[in-house]
């Protein structure tokens, strides 16, 4: 994380582990730094797809790694426009590309986070002209609320750098055509190429093969961002990884989990590791249970085709929630460098017990009428087979069998078509031993315990529930919330997760991307239970659309003496 | 604390706590609060206690009350006073109390004084308004000046106010309250005059069990006279008699001990209620709740995590022509030795066995006894000098006409204290108190250690101690608790920031009761938790007496600081000696 702090620091040569951040280690891509940033941002100073993150000096050890920072930029006297980056969005006409990727690229451009020379390419099968692509993109571009000035100018400039190439995903021709065009735009500069694969998983490998063979950069780096799903179980994921590695090295693969790009997930590590007050609390000695909760208040809404193949466990739990859990529970890493963090995450994942069927509850939403309106069942979705038993809700209890967390239940819950939309981590602490105020609390001492809540969405928040005296002559206790995050203080709009992740990928910062062994470990936890669910055709518990989910989740929690913090009578 | 928990909780039966073990909880809930009006007198603790005392023996009555109220084993023998009267059955008491057989008389000695007018009478009225006083009560003003009952009522009525949230019936209530106020004029050293008072009291008490509370709002030199006369001629015969005394309790170990001995000639320990109004403040009460009912603070509360603790008191005005009293005592005696030290003791004490008064006071005494007496080199004293700002000239302390021209009395002091026990060894407790400073407030600041091996150290710069966590408990002006936490500033970079925002208690619309209300009610109820026991007082004086003597003997000149400034810079050097930075005077603060 500190590594990101150094981005664009004028004259920084060393990436993450650099020694002395002398002046202003932080301002990031701010407009006033535009000048300084141009030509000497870390993009150029950084090692490419070589051994990541160690430092610029050691990067020369790796393959195909034309050390860009070996050039004049190294000594802090950068040559204007020495390198260029091309971002090719494969699957440019898709939804994600339109809604997230292009807008994120524009936002980065707006904030001067892109290098001076960059090109954006859309690649897809449909025929389209550059102009048409630009038209399509411009519809979704917005300017940040706090930076409206020059917005149209900026948009104009950005769109001028956007181009389109049509071609098949599995044929090399299209990509060699793309390569030609890219070379034109790169105009002799040191070319770095980033491919964003916004395409269905069944053509991942085809595209990677074709693109890597024909459109790799000859002298700069070539990186591929891939989106979930990364297989559907250990084997298929292992298979996918093997195939990708036929054409790419580990360092070229950027598996994106956009949840990791969220501000609050970033803040989780800051909270844990830069505040002494949490240090003694973060273990089985003080924490009674941890809850990871994700809910959406809408169903598949006619787009269940993809979802039905995967189900909520694969779609949310095995990746987003598990990733957050790993960050939450990992030991302190040696440093903030990507490999150090990912090493710790892998350790947590490998310490986790494989999930058993007994520890999982699955549910599926059914139709529900409320206030004259009726909401469809999951199986009413025309894109979903009518006999589908794919879970749209799941709750699970997982355990980490290491010294820190032995015996602490980590409860996960994820569901669609629930009564609310949210994602949060709840940490329930143990009760006060020998509580002097026990008579003020009542018989259930576990009710009045402290609770730390980290809400990722909709409104980011961090608060600690503490017991307080109600002002007055009596002695009544009440729990109040000690707010630990003051978003009001920061008027700045929070950048979208995709912005952060795209920038990281361009900079070769791998901290927030999932390494192959991480992915393997994550699948190893879930694969047996997924298989069992499917083999036994375990029927999901039905719950009404818009409800709080199946009651089975409560019984699962009760097994481990836990109460869901999000569904208590006081909320 | 548990005892007071059902006070004023207006009919709340919902787990707000109950009277000790198995005691009749239900009636207690309704004691104060409008809804409980009808039943208030019945079953309230005051009445019950009084009735218990009725069975007791004079002189030991207070201990008897204590036991009755607790209805537990007589393990709490206080300071050797005979407390063997055990009331066997609570039900008994209730039935007795239901007959309205007891009454409380509160006599404010020094009724024409400032404190009486500004604090005591209004607090009594507030208690009355909230139905916290027993059904039968009488208030007497006692002073030397001649005054009629009507004149007293006039005087009192001018300072009475109704709480913002309860304006209804205010005038009626005031009327009713004033009807119960009377005046008796007499000399402070005349037994005869107190006998007259006794006669009047008896008239009002009728045949009820009479409990009497004397509030001594008078200069310390006449404490003993009044106690002597009042206890001899106007003690209650069949109820309890208690005396509330205000600081100063002497000016050093010897004089304080002499005062205690004098008081004990006429009173037993349990009759003496030494008030420290700081202990009645809401947040000081909350401090224990915070510490002992939140697991998250438990592991933090020791030398392992806490780097230093700061207790800060400041006033933004000087003596303003009223320095006569102050000049004889100085800021150390006036603020530090009592208010700040008391808060420190509550902050630092070990977990008491229970919330009962003796258990808490035992722990406080232990902390005070573990402390190292103050050394001269660990103290900085100051005195304000005049200062002109924006055309206004503020006077120096010695410009005050009531202060001798060459006075060396400190109006500011900073001190570093240490508690030599397992929990706090090596942790500096810094105190600072001053008049005529730039701001007004009282707060506790707890600075935590820096994160060992901080991963984010490069985001912090070289001084890791500047970005540590800090817990701030502000007692006044706006009560608040907040925790400074490092967070990431939203955005693509990695900038950290320390939050300083404030958690107040805006959720509670109820007005916070004045410290005097709580303390008066406690005294009426015999709850001693917030009053200072004799051995506590001794221990407190022992810490400060050698230093005070040395300051006076060596005639150490205070460092002068301008009126309205941040105090003498010497305080910074004192802090620096122990590697501390004052949390209230950092550059990030506005002013």
Boltz contact constraints between the chains, C-beta under 6 A:
constraints:
  - contact:
      token1: [A, 1]
      token2: [B, 494]
      max_distance: 6.0
  - contact:
      token1: [A, 2]
      token2: [B, 458]
      max_distance: 6.0
  - contact:
      token1: [A, 2]
      token2: [B, 494]
      max_distance: 6.0
  - contact:
      token1: [A, 4]
      token2: [B, 493]
      max_distance: 6.0
  - contact:
      token1: [A, 4]
      token2: [B, 494]
      max_distance: 6.0
  - contact:
      token1: [A, 5]
      token2: [B, 459]
      max_distance: 6.0
  - contact:
      token1: [A, 5]
      token2: [B, 493]
      max_distance: 6.0
  - contact:
      token1: [A, 5]
      token2: [B, 494]
      max_distance: 6.0
  - contact:
      token1: [A, 21]
      token2: [B, 458]
      max_distance: 6.0
  - contact:
      token1: [A, 26]
      token2: [B, 493]
      max_distance: 6.0
  - contact:
      token1: [A, 26]
      token2: [B, 495]
      max_distance: 6.0
  - contact:
      token1: [A, 28]
      token2: [B, 492]
      max_distance: 6.0
  - contact:
      token1: [A, 28]
      token2: [B, 493]
      max_distance: 6.0
  - contact:
      token1: [A, 263]
      token2: [B, 490]
      max_distance: 6.0
  - contact:
      token1: [A, 266]
      token2: [B, 488]
      max_distance: 6.0
  - contact:
      token1: [A, 267]
      token2: [B, 488]
      max_distance: 6.0
  - contact:
      token1: [A, 270]
      token2: [B, 488]
      max_distance: 6.0
  - contact:
      token1: [A, 273]
      token2: [B, 455]
      max_distance: 6.0
  - contact:
      token1: [A, 274]
      token2: [B, 451]
      max_distance: 6.0
  - contact:
      token1: [A, 274]
      token2: [B, 456]
      max_distance: 6.0
  - contact:
      token1: [A, 274]
      token2: [B, 486]
      max_distance: 6.0
  - contact:
      token1: [A, 275]
      token2: [B, 469]
      max_distance: 6.0
  - contact:
      token1: [A, 275]
      token2: [B, 485]
      max_distance: 6.0
  - contact:
      token1: [A, 275]
      token2: [B, 486]
      max_distance: 6.0
  - contact:
      token1: [A, 276]
      token2: [B, 448]
      max_distance: 6.0
  - contact:
      token1: [A, 276]
      token2: [B, 449]
      max_distance: 6.0
  - contact:
      token1: [A, 276]
      token2: [B, 451]
      max_distance: 6.0
  - contact:
      token1: [A, 276]
      token2: [B, 469]
      max_distance: 6.0
  - contact:
      token1: [A, 277]
      token2: [B, 300]
      max_distance: 6.0
  - contact:
      token1: [A, 277]
      token2: [B, 469]
      max_distance: 6.0
  - contact:
      token1: [A, 280]
      token2: [B, 299]
      max_distance: 6.0
  - contact:
      token1: [A, 281]
      token2: [B, 296]
      max_distance: 6.0
  - contact:
      token1: [A, 336]
      token2: [B, 455]
      max_distance: 6.0
  - contact:
      token1: [A, 429]
      token2: [B, 295]
      max_distance: 6.0
  - contact:
      token1: [A, 430]
      token2: [B, 295]
      max_distance: 6.0
  - contact:
      token1: [A, 432]
      token2: [B, 293]
      max_distance: 6.0
  - contact:
      token1: [A, 432]
      token2: [B, 295]
      max_distance: 6.0
  - contact:
      token1: [A, 436]
      token2: [B, 292]
      max_distance: 6.0
  - contact:
      token1: [A, 436]
      token2: [B, 355]
      max_distance: 6.0
  - contact:
      token1: [A, 437]
      token2: [B, 293]
      max_distance: 6.0
  - contact:
      token1: [A, 439]
      token2: [B, 2]
      max_distance: 6.0
  - contact:
      token1: [A, 439]
      token2: [B, 17]
      max_distance: 6.0
  - contact:
      token1: [A, 440]
      token2: [B, 17]
      max_distance: 6.0
  - contact:
      token1: [A, 442]
      token2: [B, 15]
      max_distance: 6.0
  - contact:
      token1: [A, 450]
      token2: [B, 294]
      max_distance: 6.0
  - contact:
      token1: [A, 450]
      token2: [B, 295]
      max_distance: 6.0
  - contact:
      token1: [A, 450]
      token2: [B, 296]
      max_distance: 6.0
  - contact:
      token1: [A, 466]
      token2: [B, 294]
      max_distance: 6.0
  - contact:
      token1: [A, 467]
      token2: [B, 293]
      max_distance: 6.0
  - contact:
      token1: [A, 467]
      token2: [B, 294]
      max_distance: 6.0
  - contact:
      token1: [A, 469]
      token2: [B, 285]
      max_distance: 6.0
  - contact:
      token1: [A, 469]
      token2: [B, 286]
      max_distance: 6.0
  - contact:
      token1: [A, 469]
      token2: [B, 289]
      max_distance: 6.0
  - contact:
      token1: [A, 471]
      token2: [B, 282]
      max_distance: 6.0
  - contact:
      token1: [A, 471]
      token2: [B, 505]
      max_distance: 6.0
  - contact:
      token1: [A, 471]
      token2: [B, 508]
      max_distance: 6.0
  - contact:
      token1: [A, 471]
      token2: [B, 512]
      max_distance: 6.0
  - contact:
      token1: [A, 472]
      token2: [B, 8]
      max_distance: 6.0
  - contact:
      token1: [A, 472]
      token2: [B, 510]
      max_distance: 6.0
  - contact:
      token1: [A, 473]
      token2: [B, 7]
      max_distance: 6.0
  - contact:
      token1: [A, 473]
      token2: [B, 8]
      max_distance: 6.0
  - contact:
      token1: [A, 473]
      token2: [B, 513]
      max_distance: 6.0
  - contact:
      token1: [A, 473]
      token2: [B, 518]
      max_distance: 6.0
  - contact:
      token1: [A, 474]
      token2: [B, 4]
      max_distance: 6.0
  - contact:
      token1: [A, 474]
      token2: [B, 5]
      max_distance: 6.0
  - contact:
      token1: [A, 474]
      token2: [B, 7]
      max_distance: 6.0
  - contact:
      token1: [A, 474]
      token2: [B, 8]
      max_distance: 6.0
  - contact:
      token1: [A, 474]
      token2: [B, 9]
      max_distance: 6.0
  - contact:
      token1: [A, 475]
      token2: [B, 1]
      max_distance: 6.0
  - contact:
      token1: [A, 475]
      token2: [B, 4]
      max_distance: 6.0
  - contact:
      token1: [A, 475]
      token2: [B, 5]
      max_distance: 6.0
  - contact:
      token1: [A, 476]
      token2: [B, 9]
      max_distance: 6.0
  - contact:
      token1: [A, 476]
      token2: [B, 16]
      max_distance: 6.0
  - contact:
      token1: [A, 482]
      token2: [B, 503]
      max_distance: 6.0
  - contact:
      token1: [A, 484]
      token2: [B, 485]
      max_distance: 6.0
  - contact:
      token1: [A, 486]
      token2: [B, 499]
      max_distance: 6.0
  - contact:
      token1: [A, 486]
      token2: [B, 501]
      max_distance: 6.0
  - contact:
      token1: [A, 490]
      token2: [B, 490]
      max_distance: 6.0
  - contact:
      token1: [A, 492]
      token2: [B, 491]
      max_distance: 6.0
  - contact:
      token1: [A, 494]
      token2: [B, 490]
      max_distance: 6.0
  - contact:
      token1: [A, 495]
      token2: [B, 492]
      max_distance: 6.0
  - contact:
      token1: [A, 500]
      token2: [B, 492]
      max_distance: 6.0
